[in-house]
């Protein structure tokens, strides 16, 4: 499964303004909900926050990859935000985040969830991709960028 299959234009936000990690996670879920793949927003929210309690998903380099598994979705779903101002996230490098990709996977599709999370992580850790992503001015540009880099990765 490609990242572009779990993201859509409506679930991407450029210049998102938030004041806290909690507000950020809430907004990421609202964005993901625009995909019409979420069956129960409250369950998704509970799972995302429970996962975050285990260990922060701030992976360093200004990136957060919050994720959870649940049966409260129809299909895997994602949302992406580029923040207007970085927000404190308890990241492993103690730096605030400015790029956030939320992944909600199906409860009993562990292999698929891990492959998606791995692909997202690999792209986000690619300096060239991250630099290009931060230059995007629209959700369409973000989708085009993901398609371009995923096509390179697959071919």
Contact map, one row per residue, 1 for C-alpha under 8 A:
11101000000000000000000000000000000000000000000000000000000000000000000000000000000000000000000000000000000000010001000000000000000000000000000000000000000
11111100000000000000000000000000000000000000000000000000000000000000000000000000000000000000000000000000000000000001000000000000000000000000000000000100000
11111110000000000000000000000000000000000000000000000000000000000000000000000000000000000000000000000000000000000001001100000000000000000000000001000100000
01111111000000000000000000000000000000000000000000000000000000000000000000000000000000000000000000000000000000000000000000000000000000000000001001100000000
11111111000000000000000000000000000000000000000000000000000000000000000000000000000000000000000000000000000000000000000000000000000000000000000000000000000
01111111000000000000000000000000000000000000000000000000000000000000000000111100000000000000000000000000000000000000000000000000000000000000000000000000000
00111111101100000000000000000000001000000000000000000000000000000000000000001111000000000000000000000000000000000000000000000000000000000000001000000000000
00011111111100000000000000000000001000000000000000000000000000000000000000000010000000000000000000000000000000000000000000000000000000000000001000000000000
00000011111100000000000000000000000000000000000000000000000000000000000000000000000000000000000000000000000000000000000000000000000000000011001000000000000
00000001111110000000000000000010011000000000000000000000000000000000000000000000000000000000000000000000000000000000000000000000000000000010000000000000000
00000011111110000000000000000011111000000000000000000000000000000000000000000111000000000000000000000000000000000000000000000000000000000000000000000000000
00000011111111000000000000000010000000000000000000000000000000000000000000000011100000000000000000000000000000000000000000000000000000000010010000000000000
00000000011111110000000000000010000000000000000000000000000000000000000000000001110000000000000000000000000000000000000000000000000000000010000000000000000
00000000000111110000000000000000000000000000000000000000000000000000000000000000111100000000000000000000000000000000000000000000000000011110000000000000000
00000000000011111000000000000000000000000000000000000000000000000000000000000000111110000000000000000000000000000000000000000000000000000000000000000000000
00000000000011111100000000000000000000000000000000000000000000000000000000000000111100000000000000000000000000000000000000000000000000000000000000000000000
00000000000000111110000000000000000000000000000000000000000000000000000000000000001110000000000000000000000000000000000000000000000000000000000000000000000
00000000000000011111101100000000000000000000000000000000000000000000000000000000001010100000000000000000000000000000000000000000000000000000000000000000000
00000000000000001111101100000000000000000000000000000000000000000000000000000000000000100000000000000000000000000000000000000000000000000000000000000000000
00000000000000000111111100000000000000000000000000000000000000000000000000000000000000111000000000000000000000000000000000000000000000000000000000000000000
00000000000000000111111110000000000000000000000000000000000000000000000000000000000000111000000000000000000000000000000000000000000000000000000000000000000
00000000000000000001111111000000000000000000000000000000000000000000000000000000000000000000000000000000000000000000000000000000000000000000000000000000000
00000000000000000111111111100000000000000000000000000000000000000000000000000000000000000000000000000000000000000000000000000000000000000000000000000000000
00000000000000000111111111110000000000000000000000000000000000000000000000000000000000000000000000000000000000000000000000000000000000000000000000000000000
00000000000000000000111111111000000000000000000100000000000000000100000000000000000000000000000000000000000000000000000000000000000000000000000000000000000
00000000000000000000011111111100000000000000100000000000000000000000000000000000000000000000000000000000000000000000000000000000000000000000000000000000000
00000000000000000000001111111110000000000000000000000000000000000000000000000000000000000000000000000000000000000000000000000000000000000000000000000000000
00000000000000000000000111111111000000000000000000000000000000000000000000000011100000000000000000000100000000000000000000000000000000000000000000000000000
00000000000000000000000011111111100000001001100000000000000000000000000000000010000000000000000000000100000000000000000000000000000000000000000000000000000
00000000000000000000000001111111110000000000000000000000000000000000000000000000000000000000000000000000000000000000000000000000000000000000000000000000000
00000000011110000000000000111111111000000000000000000000000000000000000000000011000000000000000000000000000000000000000000000000000000000000000000000000000
00000000001000000000000000011111111011000000000000000000000000000000000000001110000000000000000000000100000000000000000000000000000000000000000000000000000
00000000001000000000000000001111111111001000000000000000000000000000000000000000000000000000000000000000000000000000000000000000000000000000000000000000000
00000000011000000000000000000111111110000000000000000000000000000000000000000000000000000000000000000000000000000000000000000000000000000000000000000000000
00000011011000000000000000000011111111000000000000000000000000000000000000001000000000000000000000000000000000000000000000000000000000000000000000000000000
00000000000000000000000000000000111111100000000000000000000000000000000000000000000000000000000000000000000000000000000000000000000000000000000000000000000
00000000000000000000000000000001111111100000000000000000000000000000000011111000000000000000000000000000000000000000000000000000000000000000000000000000000
00000000000000000000000000000001101111111001000000000000000000000000000111001000000000000000000000000000000000000000000000000000000000000000000000000000000
00000000000000000000000000000000000111111000000000000000000000000000000111000000000000000000000000000000000000000000000000000000000000000000000000000000000
00000000000000000000000000000000000001111111000000000000000000000000000110000000000000000000000000000000000000000000000000000000000000000000000000000000000
00000000000000000000000000001000100001111111100000000000000000000000000100000000000000000000000000000000000000000000000000000000000000000000000000000000000
00000000000000000000000000000000000000011111110000000000000000000000000000000000000000000000000000000000000000000000000000000000000000000000000000000000000
00000000000000000000000000000000000000011111111000000000000000000000010100000000000000000000000000000000000000000000000000000000000000000000000000000000000
00000000000000000000000000001000000001011111111100000000000000000001010110000000000000000000000000000001000000000000000000000000000000000000000000000000000
00000000000000000000000001001000000000001111111110000000000000000000000000000000000000000000000000000000000000000000000000000000000000000000000000000000000
00000000000000000000000000000000000000000111111111000000000000000000000000000000000000000000000000000000000000000000000000000000000000000000000000000000000
00000000000000000000000000000000000000000011111111100000000000000001110000000000000000000000000000000000000000000000000000000000000000000000000000000000000
00000000000000000000000010000000000000000001111111110000000000000111000000000000000000000000000000000000000000000000000000000000000000000000000000000000000
00000000000000000000000000000000000000000000111111111000000000000000000000000000000000000000000000000000000000000000000000000000000000000000000000000000000
00000000000000000000000000000000000000000000011111111100000000000000000000000000000000000000000000000000000000000000000000000000000000000000000000000000000
00000000000000000000000000000000000000000000001111111110000000000111000000000000000000000000000000000000000000000000000000000000000000000000000000000000000
00000000000000000000000000000000000000000000000111111111100000000100000000000000000000000000000000000000000000000000000000000000000000000000000000000000000
00000000000000000000000000000000000000000000000011111111000000000000000000000000000000000000000000000000000000000000000000000000000000000000000000000000000
00000000000000000000000000000000000000000000000001111111000000000000000000000000000000000000000000000000000000000000000000000000000000000000000000000000000
00000000000000000000000000000000000000000000000000111111100000000000000000000000000000000000000000000000000000000000000000000000000000000000000000000000000
00000000000000000000000000000000000000000000000000011111111000000000000000000000000000001111000000000000000000000000000000000000000000000000000000000000000
00000000000000000000000000000000000000000000000000010011111000011110000000000000000000000010000000000000000000000000000000000000000000000000000000000000000
00000000000000000000000000000000000000000000000000000001111101111100000000000000000000001111000010000000000000000000000000000000000000000000000000000000000
00000000000000000000000000000000000000000000000000000001111111111000000000000000000000000011100000000000000000000000000000000000000000000000000000000000000
00000000000000000000000000000000000000000000000000000000011111110000000000000000000000000011111010000000000000000000000000000000000000000000000000000000000
00000000000000000000000000000000000000000000000000000000001111100000000000000000000000000000101010000000000000000000000000001000000000000000000000000000000
00000000000000000000000000000000000000000000000000000000011111110000000000000000000001000000001111100000000000000000000000000000000000000000000000000000000
00000000000000000000000000000000000000000000000000000000011111111000000000000000000000000000000011110000000000000000000000010000000000000000000000000000000
00000000000000000000000000000000000000000000000000000000111101111100000000000000000000001010000010111000000000000000000000000000000000000000000000000000000
00000000000000000000000000000000000000000000000000000000111000111110000000000000000000000000000000011110000000000000000010000000000000000000000000000000000
00000000000000000000000010000000000000000000000100110000110000011111000000000000000000000000000000011110000000000000000000000000000000000000000000000000000
00000000000000000000000000000000000000000000000100100000100000001111100000000000000000000000000000000111100000000000000000000000000000000000000000000000000
00000000000000000000000000000000000000000001001100100000000000000111110000000000000000000000000000000011100000000000000000000000000000000000000000000000000
00000000000000000000000000000000000000000000001000000000000000000011111000000000000000000000000000000001111000000000000000000000000000000000000000000000000
00000000000000000000000000000000000000000011001000000000000000000001111110000000000000000000000000000001111000000000000000000000000000000000000000000000000
00000000000000000000000000000000000000000000000000000000000000000000111111000000000000000000000000000000011000000000000000000000000000000000000000000000000
00000000000000000000000000000000000001111011000000000000000000000000011111000000000000000000000000000000000000000000000000000000000000000000000000000000000
00000000000000000000000000000000000011110001000000000000000000000000011111111000000000000000000000000001110000000000000000000000000000000000000000000000000
00000000000000000000000000000000000011100000000000000000000000000000001111110000000000000000000000000000000000000000000000000000000000000000000000000000000
00000100000000000000000000000000000010000000000000000000000000000000000011111000000000000000000000000000110000000000000000000000000000000000000000000000000
00000100000000000000000000000000000010000000000000000000000000000000000011111100000000000000000000000011110000000000000000000000000000000000000000000000000
00000110000000000000000000000001001011000000000000000000000000000000000010111110000000000000000000000011100000000000000000000000000000000000000000000000000
00000110001000000000000000000001000000000000000000000000000000000000000000011111000000000000000000001111000000000000000000000000000000000000000000000000000
00000011001100000000000000011011000000000000000000000000000000000000000000001111100000000000000000001110000000000000000000000000000000000000000000000000000
00000010001110000000000000010010000000000000000000000000000000000000000000000111110000000000000000111100000000000000000000000000000000000000000000000000000
00000000000111110000000000010000000000000000000000000000000000000000000000000011111000000000000001111000000000000000000000000000000000000000000000000000000
00000000000011110000000000000000000000000000000000000000000000000000000000000001111100000000000001110000000000000000000000000000000001000000000000000000000
00000000000001111100000000000000000000000000000000000000000000000000000000000000111111100000000011110000000000000000000000000000000000000000000000000000000
00000000000001111000000000000000000000000000000000000000000000000000000000000000011111000000000001000000000000000000000000000000000000000000000000000000000
00000000000000101100000000000000000000000000000000000000000000000000000000000000001111100000000001000000000000000000000000000000000000000000000000000000000
00000000000000000000000000000000000000000000000000000000000001000000000000000000001111110000000111000000000000000000000000000000000000000000000000000000000
00000000000000000111100000000000000000000000000000000000000000000000000000000000001011111000000111000000000000000000000000000000000000000000000000000000000
00000000000000000001100000000000000000000000000000000000000000000000000000000000000001111110001110000000000000000000000000000000000000000000000000000000000
00000000000000000001100000000000000000000000000000000001010000010000000000000000000000111110011110000000000000000000000000000000000000000000000000000000000
00000000000000000000000000000000000000000000000000000001010000000000000000000000000000011111011100000000000000000000000000000000000000000000000000000000000
00000000000000000000000000000000000000000000000000000001111100010000000000000000000000011111111110000000000000000000000000000000000000000000000000000000000
00000000000000000000000000000000000000000000000000000001011100000000000000000000000000000111111000000000000000000000000000000000000000000000000000000000000
00000000000000000000000000000000000000000000000000000000001110000000000000000000000000000011111000000000000000000000000000000000000000000000000000000000000
00000000000000000000000000000000000000000000000000000000000100000000000000000000000000001111111100000000000000000000000000000000000000000000000000000000000
00000000000000000000000000000000000000000000000000000000000111000000000000000000000000011111111110000000000000000000000000000000000000000000000000000000000
00000000000000000000000000000000000000000000000000000000000001000000000000000000000001111110011111000000000000000000000000000000000000000000000000000000000
00000000000000000000000000000000000000000000000000000000010111110000000000000000001001111010001111110000000000000000000000000000000000000000000000000000000
00000000000000000000000000000000000000000000000000000000000001100000000000000000111111100000000111110000000000000000000000000000000000000000000000000000000
00000000000000000000000000000000000000000000000000000000000001110000000000000001111000000000000011111000000000000000000000000000000000000000000000000000000
00000000000000000000000000000000000000000000000000000000000000111100000000000001111000000000000011111100000000000000000000000000000000000000000000000000000
00000000000000000000000000000000000000000000000000000000000000011100000000000111100000000000000000111110000000000000000000000000000000000000000000000000000
00000000000000000000000000011001000000000000000000000000000000001110000000000111000000000000000000011111000000000000000000000000000000000000000000000000000
00000000000000000000000000000000000000000000000000000000000000001111000000011110000000000000000000001111100000000000100000000000000000000000000000000000000
00000000000000000000000000000000000000000001000000000000000000000011110010011100000000000000000000000111110000000000000000000000000000000000000000000000000
00000000000000000000000000000000000000000000000000000000000000000011110010111000000000000000000000000011111010001000000000000000000000000000000000000000000
00000000000000000000000000000000000000000000000000000000000000000000111010110000000000000000000000000001111111001000000000000000000000000000000000000000000
00000000000000000000000000000000000000000000000000000000000000000000111000000000000000000000000000000000111111000000000000000000000000000000000000000000000
00000000000000000000000000000000000000000000000000000000000000000000000000000000000000000000000000000000011111000000000000000000000000000000000000000000000
00000000000000000000000000000000000000000000000000000000000000000000000000000000000000000000000000000000111111111000000000000000000000000000000000000000000
00000000000000000000000000000000000000000000000000000000000000000000000000000000000000000000000000000000011111111100000000000000000000000000000000000000000
00000000000000000000000000000000000000000000000000000000000000000000000000000000000000000000000000000000000011111110000000000000000000000000000000000000000
10000000000000000000000000000000000000000000000000000000000000000000000000000000000000000000000000000000000011111111000000000000000000000000000000000000000
00000000000000000000000000000000000000000000000000000000000000000000000000000000000000000000000000000000110011111111100000000000000000000000000000000000000
00000000000000000000000000000000000000000000000000000000000000000000000000000000000000000000000000000000000001111111110000000000000000000000000000000000000
00000000000000000000000000000000000000000000000000000000000000000000000000000000000000000000000000000000000000111111111000000000000000000000000000000000000
11100000000000000000000000000000000000000000000000000000000000000000000000000000000000000000000000000000000000011111111100000000000000000000000000000000000
00000000000000000000000000000000000000000000000000000000000000000000000000000000000000000000000000000010000000001111111110000000000000000000000000000000000
00000000000000000000000000000000000000000000000000000000000000000000000000000000000000000000000000000000000000000111111111000000000000000000000000000000000
00100000000000000000000000000000000000000000000000000000000000000000000000000000000000000000000000000000000000000011111111100000000000000000000000000000000
00100000000000000000000000000000000000000000000000000000000000000000000000000000000000000000000000000000000000000001111111110000000000000000000000000000000
00000000000000000000000000000000000000000000000000000000000000001000000000000000000000000000000000000000000000000000111111111000000000000000000000000000000
00000000000000000000000000000000000000000000000000000000000000000000000000000000000000000000000000000000000000000000011111111100000000000000000000000000000
00000000000000000000000000000000000000000000000000000000000000000000000000000000000000000000000000000000000000000000001111111100110000000000000000001000000
00000000000000000000000000000000000000000000000000000000000000100000000000000000000000000000000000000000000000000000000111111110110000000000000000000000000
00000000000000000000000000000000000000000000000000000000000010000000000000000000000000000000000000000000000000000000000011111110110000000000000000000000000
00000000000000000000000000000000000000000000000000000000000000000000000000000000000000000000000000000000000000000000000001111111110000000000000000000000000
00000000000000000000000000000000000000000000000000000000000000000000000000000000000000000000000000000000000000000000000000011111111000000000000000000000000
00000000000000000000000000000000000000000000000000000000000000000000000000000000000000000000000000000000000000000000000000000111111100000000000000000000000
00000000000000000000000000000000000000000000000000000000000000000000000000000000000000000000000000000000000000000000000000111111111110000000000010001000000
00000000000000000000000000000000000000000000000000000000000000000000000000000000000000000000000000000000000000000000000000111111111111000000000000000000000
00000000000000000000000000000000000000000000000000000000000000000000000000000000000000000000000000000000000000000000000000000011111111100000000000000000000
00000000000000000000000000000000000000000000000000000000000000000000000000000000000000000000000000000000000000000000000000000001111111110000000010000000000
00000000000000000000000000000000000000000000000000000000000000000000000000000000000000000000000000000000000000000000000000000000111111110000010010000000000
00000000000000000000000000000000000000000000000000000000000000000000000000000000010000000000000000000000000000000000000000000000011111110000000000000000000
00000000000000000000000000000000000000000000000000000000000000000000000000000000000000000000000000000000000000000000000000000000001111111000000000000000000
00000000000001000000000000000000000000000000000000000000000000000000000000000000000000000000000000000000000000000000000000000000000111111110110000000000000
00000000000001000000000000000000000000000000000000000000000000000000000000000000000000000000000000000000000000000000000000000000000000111110100000000000000
00000000000001000000000000000000000000000000000000000000000000000000000000000000000000000000000000000000000000000000000000000000000000011111110000000000000
00000000110111000000000000000000000000000000000000000000000000000000000000000000000000000000000000000000000000000000000000000000000000011111111000000000000
00000000100000000000000000000000000000000000000000000000000000000000000000000000000000000000000000000000000000000000000000000000000000000111111100000000000
00000000000000000000000000000000000000000000000000000000000000000000000000000000000000000000000000000000000000000000000000000000000000011111111110000000000
00000000000100000000000000000000000000000000000000000000000000000000000000000000000000000000000000000000000000000000000000000000000010010111111111000000000
00010011100000000000000000000000000000000000000000000000000000000000000000000000000000000000000000000000000000000000000000000000000000000011111111100000000
00000000000000000000000000000000000000000000000000000000000000000000000000000000000000000000000000000000000000000000000000000000000000000001111111110000000
00000000000000000000000000000000000000000000000000000000000000000000000000000000000000000000000000000000000000000000000000000000100110000000111111111000000
00110000000000000000000000000000000000000000000000000000000000000000000000000000000000000000000000000000000000000000000000000000000000000000011111111100000
00010000000000000000000000000000000000000000000000000000000000000000000000000000000000000000000000000000000000000000000000000000000000000000001111111110000
00000000000000000000000000000000000000000000000000000000000000000000000000000000000000000000000000000000000000000000000000000000000000000000000111111111000
00000000000000000000000000000000000000000000000000000000000000000000000000000000000000000000000000000000000000000000000000100000100000000000000011111111100
01100000000000000000000000000000000000000000000000000000000000000000000000000000000000000000000000000000000000000000000000000000000000000000000001111111110
00000000000000000000000000000000000000000000000000000000000000000000000000000000000000000000000000000000000000000000000000000000000000000000000000111111111
00000000000000000000000000000000000000000000000000000000000000000000000000000000000000000000000000000000000000000000000000000000000000000000000000011111111
00000000000000000000000000000000000000000000000000000000000000000000000000000000000000000000000000000000000000000000000000000000000000000000000000001111111
00000000000000000000000000000000000000000000000000000000000000000000000000000000000000000000000000000000000000000000000000000000000000000000000000000111111
00000000000000000000000000000000000000000000000000000000000000000000000000000000000000000000000000000000000000000000000000000000000000000000000000000011111
